[in-house]
């Protein structure tokens, strides 16, 4: 994959084009190589004269290394070895772009700050970009940002035009823009053109979109499409859309007070249920990065908090977010455990309450009975709060996207339940293990499809 950035000196008296090196923080006389998790990137200057300067980013993806991370049953049998990833610009190139030019994307330049703040005559060229969608998609994405867009299809085989074209194009963008804006546009819109990403998406992806889309995405006519293709999952899209300025429509009803983000609303509701139970010792099962624990820490009612997660990396992040190293006084109140809910764990016994926030849908269905037995039958906390997506509500997301099937809300979900399915599981589990259970709605509630999130609160009954 190759990307070139070219700046042209507008005329005598203007700064030399080679000052591009100050803006990119890369010396034109040097070649910079960097190792990436999926290959190697190289930055070099094929042309560097006072009148014209070109910086090139060459990305070599290692398909063999990528194939080792492919899960069994994912795609066609040979897809891990035969695919377009080493050749077509998309999310790999966007990640390499941010890695190579991350400082330039901030707009800071110690030596040429006035130049970094100035629109320059720039051109970006990519010989092969994945562009899945209508033929005018490149123009719809880059045109409103002030670029002249030249996009040419790449035939499957030039000797056999009857074979048709591939979903790849040659792309050239030119315009008078600030360098940092061009880099941000490429970082966001290359994966949008592709319509795919090679890595796991979570809440951090929303922050990336908002940070690199600041100043232009809010007013972009294709903002909805950009947001949807960059984030892919409906819940992430909702989080991003909640931050955009509402469109002004004449005679529109007064704007309602914005709801909190769904994930925040969900955590607040769980925390409130735990407080209402009177619990002092609480388990956060599947604690992830510790967002619920952070809420509970603020309430002195909770004297002992234990977070458990199957991911060691998530626990490291939780420890950082909770500042456990900087606050040794929390050691007696907060513990983080590495563990798996599908195995019986004596460390989880004797607690007043437990929470599973958007956890059960990540398990294979056949392992859910083990979790139920270990939690309600063995650990047996006095109160258990469980939240999970309501699959019926996905129809609302589909309506907002022209009837397109949105599938599961997250790529790692193994199932999503309707309200009836969730009730059947919860009531059966409660009956078997001596609990009573009640149900609550979380988030927006559709008159036909119910709430976006469903919650069950179990209370121990049997002496």
C-alpha positions as CSV (number, residue, x, y, z in Angstrom):
1,X,0.0,0.0,0.0
2,X,1.3,3.4,-0.9
3,X,0.2,6.9,0.0
4,X,2.1,10.0,-1.3
5,X,1.6,13.6,0.0
6,X,2.8,16.3,-2.3
7,X,3.1,20.0,-1.6
8,X,3.8,22.6,-4.3
9,X,5.4,26.0,-3.7
10,X,2.9,28.6,-4.8
11,X,5.5,31.0,-6.0
12,X,8.7,33.1,-5.2
13,X,8.8,34.4,-1.7
14,X,6.7,31.5,-0.3
15,X,8.4,28.9,2.0
16,X,10.2,26.1,0.1
17,X,8.2,23.0,-0.4
18,X,10.8,21.0,1.5
19,X,9.4,22.6,4.7
20,X,6.9,19.8,4.5
21,X,9.5,17.8,6.4
22,X,9.1,20.2,9.4
23,X,5.3,19.7,9.3
24,X,5.5,15.9,9.1
25,X,8.4,15.8,11.6
26,X,10.3,13.7,9.1
27,X,13.6,14.8,7.6
28,X,13.5,14.7,3.7
29,X,17.0,13.2,3.7
30,X,16.2,10.2,5.8
31,X,14.3,7.0,5.5
32,X,12.2,6.1,8.5
33,X,11.1,2.5,9.1
34,X,8.7,1.4,11.8
35,X,7.4,-2.0,12.9
36,X,3.7,-2.3,13.3
37,X,1.6,-5.2,14.7
38,X,0.6,-6.2,11.2
39,X,3.7,-5.3,9.1
40,X,6.2,-2.5,8.5
41,X,5.8,1.1,7.4
42,X,8.4,3.2,5.6
43,X,8.4,7.0,5.1
44,X,10.7,8.4,2.5
45,X,10.8,11.4,0.1
46,X,11.0,10.4,-3.6
47,X,11.1,14.1,-4.5
48,X,12.4,17.1,-2.4
49,X,13.1,20.3,-4.2
50,X,12.3,23.9,-3.2
51,X,9.4,24.0,-5.7
52,X,7.8,20.6,-5.0
53,X,8.2,18.0,-2.3
54,X,6.6,14.6,-2.0
55,X,6.5,12.4,1.1
56,X,5.6,8.7,0.6
57,X,4.2,6.2,3.2
58,X,4.8,2.6,2.1
59,X,3.0,0.0,4.1
60,X,3.9,-3.7,3.8
61,X,1.4,-5.9,5.5
62,X,2.5,-9.4,6.6
63,X,-0.4,-11.7,5.5
64,X,1.1,-14.7,7.2
65,X,1.2,-13.0,10.5
66,X,-2.4,-11.8,10.0
67,X,-3.5,-15.4,9.2
68,X,-2.4,-16.5,12.7
69,X,-4.9,-14.1,14.3
70,X,-7.9,-15.3,12.2
71,X,-10.4,-17.2,14.2
72,X,-11.5,-20.7,13.1
73,X,-14.6,-20.6,10.9
74,X,-14.1,-16.9,10.0
75,X,-14.5,-16.4,6.3
76,X,-13.7,-18.7,3.4
77,X,-11.0,-21.4,4.0
78,X,-8.3,-19.7,2.0
79,X,-9.3,-16.1,3.0
80,X,-6.6,-15.7,5.7
81,X,-3.9,-16.3,3.0
82,X,-5.5,-14.9,-0.1
83,X,-7.1,-11.5,0.4
84,X,-6.7,-7.8,-0.5
85,X,-5.2,-6.6,2.8
86,X,-1.6,-6.2,1.6
87,X,-2.6,-4.2,-1.4
88,X,-5.7,-2.1,-0.9
89,X,-5.7,1.0,1.3
90,X,-8.2,0.9,4.1
91,X,-8.0,0.7,7.9
92,X,-4.4,-0.8,7.9
93,X,-3.2,2.3,6.0
94,X,-5.2,4.6,8.3
95,X,-3.5,3.1,11.3
96,X,-0.1,3.4,9.7
97,X,-0.9,7.0,8.8
98,X,-1.6,7.9,12.4
99,X,1.5,6.0,13.6
100,X,3.8,7.8,11.1
101,X,2.3,11.3,11.2
102,X,0.6,11.4,14.6
103,X,2.4,14.6,15.7
104,X,1.6,16.3,12.4
105,X,-2.1,15.4,12.9
106,X,-2.1,17.5,16.0
107,X,-1.1,20.6,14.0
108,X,2.0,21.3,16.1
109,X,5.3,22.3,14.5
110,X,8.1,23.7,16.7
111,X,10.0,25.2,13.7
112,X,7.1,26.1,11.3
113,X,4.0,26.7,13.3
114,X,2.8,29.5,11.0
115,X,3.1,27.0,8.1
116,X,1.2,24.3,10.0
117,X,-1.7,26.8,10.5
118,X,-1.7,27.8,6.8
119,X,-3.7,26.2,4.0
120,X,-1.2,24.7,1.5
121,X,-1.4,23.4,-2.1
122,X,-1.5,19.7,-1.3
123,X,-2.2,16.5,-3.2
124,X,-2.7,13.0,-1.9
125,X,-2.4,10.0,-4.2
126,X,-3.2,6.4,-3.5
127,X,-2.7,3.9,-6.4
128,X,-5.1,1.3,-4.8
129,X,-7.9,2.0,-2.3
130,X,-10.7,-0.3,-1.3
131,X,-14.0,1.5,-2.2
132,X,-17.1,-0.6,-1.5
133,X,-20.2,1.3,-2.4
134,X,-21.6,3.4,-5.2
135,X,-19.2,4.8,-7.8
136,X,-19.7,8.4,-6.6
137,X,-18.8,7.6,-3.0
138,X,-15.3,9.1,-3.1
139,X,-16.7,12.4,-4.4
140,X,-19.5,12.4,-1.8
141,X,-17.0,11.9,1.0
142,X,-14.1,14.2,0.0
143,X,-15.8,16.7,-2.3
144,X,-17.7,18.6,0.5
145,X,-14.3,19.1,2.2
146,X,-13.0,21.2,-0.7
147,X,-11.0,18.6,-2.6
148,X,-10.9,18.0,-6.3
149,X,-11.5,14.2,-6.4
150,X,-10.1,12.0,-9.2
151,X,-11.1,8.4,-8.8
152,X,-10.6,5.7,-11.5
153,X,-11.8,2.1,-11.3
154,X,-9.2,-0.7,-11.4
155,X,-10.2,-3.5,-13.8
156,X,-9.9,-7.1,-12.6
157,X,-7.6,-7.8,-15.5
158,X,-6.9,-5.2,-18.2
159,X,-6.6,-8.0,-20.8
160,X,-10.1,-9.2,-20.1
161,X,-12.3,-6.1,-19.6
162,X,-15.4,-8.4,-19.8
163,X,-14.4,-9.7,-16.3
164,X,-15.5,-6.4,-14.8
165,X,-14.0,-4.2,-12.1
166,X,-12.9,-4.9,-8.6
167,X,-14.0,-2.8,-5.6
168,X,-10.8,-0.8,-5.8
169,X,-9.9,2.6,-7.2
170,X,-7.0,4.9,-7.9
171,X,-7.6,8.0,-5.9
172,X,-6.1,11.5,-6.1
173,X,-7.2,14.4,-3.9
174,X,-6.0,17.9,-4.4
175,X,-6.9,21.2,-2.8
176,X,-5.7,24.0,-0.7
177,X,-6.0,22.8,2.9
178,X,-4.0,22.6,6.1
179,X,-1.9,19.5,6.3
180,X,-3.4,18.3,9.6
181,X,-6.9,18.5,8.0
182,X,-5.8,16.4,5.0
183,X,-4.3,13.8,7.4
184,X,-7.5,13.7,9.5
185,X,-9.7,13.4,6.5
186,X,-7.7,10.5,5.2
187,X,-7.5,8.8,8.6
188,X,-11.3,8.8,9.0
189,X,-12.5,8.4,5.4
190,X,-10.2,5.6,4.1
191,X,-11.8,3.0,6.4
192,X,-15.2,4.5,5.5
193,X,-14.6,4.0,1.8
194,X,-13.5,0.4,2.6
195,X,-16.5,-0.2,4.8
196,X,-14.4,-2.6,6.9
197,X,-11.9,-2.6,9.7
198,X,-9.3,-5.1,10.7
199,X,-9.4,-4.6,14.4
200,X,-11.7,-4.8,17.4
201,X,-14.0,-1.8,17.9
202,X,-15.0,-0.5,21.3
203,X,-15.9,2.8,23.0
204,X,-12.4,4.1,22.2
205,X,-13.4,4.1,18.5
206,X,-16.0,6.8,19.2
207,X,-13.4,9.0,20.8
208,X,-11.1,8.6,17.7
209,X,-13.9,9.6,15.4
210,X,-14.8,12.6,17.4
211,X,-11.2,13.7,17.8
212,X,-10.2,13.4,14.2
213,X,-13.6,14.6,12.9
214,X,-13.6,17.7,15.0
215,X,-14.3,20.8,13.0
216,X,-15.7,19.1,9.8
217,X,-17.7,15.9,10.5
218,X,-20.5,17.7,12.4
219,X,-21.5,19.6,9.2
220,X,-20.5,17.0,6.6
221,X,-23.6,16.1,4.4
222,X,-22.6,12.4,4.7
223,X,-22.1,12.5,8.4
224,X,-24.5,9.7,9.1
225,X,-22.9,7.4,6.5
226,X,-19.4,8.3,7.7
227,X,-20.4,7.6,11.3
228,X,-22.1,4.4,10.5
229,X,-19.3,2.9,8.4
230,X,-16.5,4.1,10.7
231,X,-18.1,2.7,13.9
232,X,-20.2,-0.2,12.4
233,X,-22.0,-1.1,15.6
234,X,-25.3,0.7,16.4
235,X,-24.5,1.3,20.0
236,X,-21.2,3.1,19.1
237,X,-23.0,5.0,16.4
238,X,-25.6,6.2,18.9
239,X,-22.8,7.4,21.3
240,X,-21.3,9.4,18.5
241,X,-24.5,10.8,17.2
242,X,-25.4,12.0,20.7
243,X,-22.5,14.5,20.6
244,X,-23.3,16.0,17.2
245,X,-25.2,19.3,17.0
246,X,-28.8,18.6,16.1
247,X,-29.8,19.7,12.6
248,X,-31.9,22.8,12.5
249,X,-35.4,22.2,11.0
250,X,-38.0,24.9,10.7
251,X,-41.2,24.4,12.7
252,X,-39.6,21.5,14.5
253,X,-40.8,20.6,17.9
254,X,-38.6,21.9,20.8
255,X,-35.5,19.8,21.2
256,X,-35.8,17.4,24.0
257,X,-33.2,17.3,26.7
258,X,-30.4,15.0,25.6
259,X,-30.4,11.6,27.2
260,X,-27.1,10.4,28.7
261,X,-25.2,7.9,26.6
262,X,-26.8,4.5,26.8
263,X,-23.8,2.9,28.3
264,X,-23.6,5.5,31.0
265,X,-27.4,5.3,31.6
266,X,-27.0,1.5,31.9
267,X,-24.2,1.7,34.5
268,X,-26.1,4.3,36.5
269,X,-29.1,2.1,36.7
270,X,-27.1,-0.9,37.8
271,X,-25.3,1.2,40.4
272,X,-28.7,2.5,41.7
273,X,-30.0,-1.1,41.9
274,X,-27.0,-2.1,43.9
275,X,-27.3,0.8,46.2
276,X,-31.0,0.1,46.8
277,X,-30.2,-3.5,47.7
278,X,-28.2,-2.3,50.7
279,X,-25.2,-4.3,49.6
280,X,-21.8,-3.5,51.1
281,X,-19.7,-6.2,49.4
282,X,-20.2,-6.3,45.6
283,X,-18.9,-8.3,42.7
284,X,-18.6,-6.7,39.2
285,X,-18.4,-9.8,37.0
286,X,-16.9,-9.0,33.6
287,X,-15.7,-5.7,34.9
288,X,-13.8,-4.7,31.8
289,X,-12.1,-1.4,32.2
290,X,-13.7,-0.7,35.6
291,X,-16.4,1.8,34.7
292,X,-19.0,0.4,37.0
293,X,-16.4,0.0,39.8
294,X,-15.5,3.6,39.4
295,X,-19.1,4.6,40.0
296,X,-19.4,2.4,43.0
297,X,-16.2,3.7,44.6
298,X,-17.8,7.1,45.0
299,X,-20.4,5.6,47.5
300,X,-19.1,4.8,51.0
301,X,-21.8,2.2,51.3
302,X,-19.7,-0.2,49.2
303,X,-17.0,-1.3,51.6
304,X,-15.6,-4.1,49.4
305,X,-15.6,-4.2,45.6
306,X,-14.2,-7.0,43.5
307,X,-13.9,-6.9,39.7
308,X,-13.4,-10.1,37.7
309,X,-12.6,-10.4,34.1
310,X,-11.3,-13.0,31.7
311,X,-9.1,-10.4,30.0
312,X,-5.8,-9.7,31.8
313,X,-5.4,-6.6,29.6
314,X,-8.8,-5.3,30.6
315,X,-7.8,-5.7,34.2
316,X,-4.6,-3.7,33.7
317,X,-6.7,-0.9,32.1
318,X,-9.1,-1.1,35.0
319,X,-6.3,-0.7,37.5
320,X,-5.1,2.4,35.6
321,X,-8.6,3.9,35.4
322,X,-9.1,3.3,39.1
323,X,-5.7,4.7,40.0
324,X,-5.0,1.7,42.2
325,X,-1.2,2.3,42.2
326,X,-1.5,6.0,43.0
327,X,-4.0,5.3,45.8
328,X,-2.7,2.6,48.0
329,X,-5.5,3.3,50.5
330,X,-7.9,1.6,48.0
331,X,-6.1,-1.7,48.3
332,X,-8.3,-2.8,51.2
333,X,-11.4,-1.9,49.3
334,X,-10.9,-2.8,45.7
335,X,-9.5,-6.0,44.2
336,X,-9.3,-7.1,40.6
337,X,-9.3,-10.8,39.8
338,X,-8.5,-12.8,36.7
339,X,-11.1,-15.5,36.2
340,X,-13.8,-17.1,34.1
341,X,-17.4,-17.2,35.1
342,X,-18.0,-20.6,33.5
343,X,-15.8,-22.2,36.2
344,X,-16.7,-22.5,39.8
345,X,-14.6,-20.0,41.8
346,X,-14.5,-20.0,45.6
347,X,-13.3,-16.4,45.7
348,X,-16.7,-15.2,44.6
349,X,-18.6,-16.7,47.6
350,X,-20.1,-14.6,50.4
351,X,-20.8,-11.3,48.6
352,X,-23.9,-9.3,49.1
353,X,-24.5,-8.5,45.4
354,X,-23.1,-9.1,41.9
355,X,-23.5,-7.3,38.6
356,X,-23.2,-8.6,35.1
357,X,-23.5,-5.7,32.7
358,X,-23.7,-6.7,29.1
359,X,-21.7,-9.9,29.8
360,X,-23.9,-13.0,29.2
361,X,-24.4,-12.4,25.5
362,X,-20.6,-12.8,25.0
363,X,-20.8,-16.4,26.1
364,X,-21.4,-19.4,23.8
365,X,-25.1,-20.3,24.6
366,X,-24.1,-23.8,25.7
367,X,-21.9,-22.3,28.5
368,X,-24.6,-20.2,30.0
369,X,-25.9,-23.0,32.2
370,X,-22.4,-23.3,33.8
371,X,-22.4,-19.5,34.5
372,X,-25.9,-19.7,36.0
373,X,-25.0,-22.6,38.3
374,X,-21.7,-21.1,39.4
375,X,-23.2,-17.7,40.1
376,X,-26.7,-18.4,41.5
377,X,-26.0,-21.9,42.8
378,X,-22.5,-21.7,44.2
379,X,-21.4,-18.0,44.7
380,X,-25.0,-17.2,45.6
381,X,-24.9,-13.4,46.3
382,X,-28.0,-11.8,47.9
383,X,-28.7,-9.7,44.8
384,X,-27.7,-10.2,41.2
385,X,-28.2,-7.5,38.5
386,X,-28.0,-8.6,34.9
387,X,-28.3,-6.5,31.8
388,X,-28.4,-7.6,28.2
389,X,-29.5,-6.2,24.8
390,X,-33.1,-6.5,23.7
391,X,-32.9,-8.1,20.3
392,X,-36.4,-6.8,19.3
393,X,-35.1,-3.2,19.6
394,X,-32.6,-3.9,16.8
395,X,-35.6,-3.4,14.4
396,X,-35.5,0.3,15.4
397,X,-31.9,0.5,14.4
398,X,-32.7,-1.2,11.1
399,X,-35.5,1.3,10.4
400,X,-33.1,4.2,10.8
401,X,-30.8,2.6,8.2
402,X,-33.3,1.9,5.4
403,X,-34.3,-1.5,6.6
404,X,-30.8,-2.9,6.5
405,X,-30.3,-5.9,8.7
406,X,-28.0,-4.7,11.5
407,X,-27.3,-8.1,12.9
408,X,-26.0,-8.3,16.4
409,X,-25.0,-5.1,18.1
410,X,-21.4,-6.3,18.6
411,X,-19.2,-8.6,16.6
412,X,-18.4,-10.6,19.8
413,X,-22.0,-11.3,20.7
414,X,-22.9,-14.9,20.6
415,X,-26.6,-14.3,20.9
416,X,-29.1,-11.6,21.7
417,X,-32.4,-12.3,23.3
418,X,-35.9,-11.1,22.9
419,X,-37.8,-10.0,26.0
420,X,-39.5,-13.4,26.2
421,X,-36.3,-15.3,25.9
422,X,-34.6,-13.2,28.6
423,X,-37.5,-13.7,30.9
424,X,-37.7,-17.4,30.3
425,X,-34.0,-17.8,31.2
426,X,-34.1,-15.5,34.2
427,X,-37.3,-17.0,35.6
428,X,-36.1,-20.5,35.1
429,X,-32.7,-19.7,36.8
430,X,-34.4,-18.0,39.7
431,X,-36.8,-20.8,40.3
432,X,-34.0,-23.4,40.2
433,X,-31.7,-21.6,42.6
434,X,-34.1,-20.0,45.1
435,X,-34.3,-16.4,43.8
436,X,-37.1,-14.1,43.0
437,X,-36.6,-11.9,39.9
438,X,-38.0,-8.7,38.6
439,X,-37.4,-6.9,35.3
440,X,-36.8,-3.3,34.4
441,X,-36.3,-1.3,31.2
442,X,-33.1,0.6,30.5
443,X,-32.8,3.3,27.9
444,X,-35.3,4.3,25.3
445,X,-38.5,2.2,25.1
446,X,-40.2,1.6,21.8
447,X,-44.0,1.0,22.0
448,X,-43.8,-2.2,20.0
449,X,-40.2,-3.4,20.4
450,X,-39.6,-2.6,24.1
451,X,-36.4,-1.1,25.7
452,X,-33.0,-0.9,24.1
453,X,-31.6,-2.7,27.1
454,X,-33.3,-5.2,29.4
455,X,-32.4,-5.7,33.1
456,X,-33.2,-8.4,35.6
457,X,-32.7,-8.0,39.4
458,X,-32.5,-11.3,41.3
459,X,-33.1,-11.4,45.0
460,X,-32.2,-14.4,47.2
461,X,-35.3,-15.9,48.8
462,X,-34.6,-19.4,50.0
463,X,-33.2,-19.7,53.5
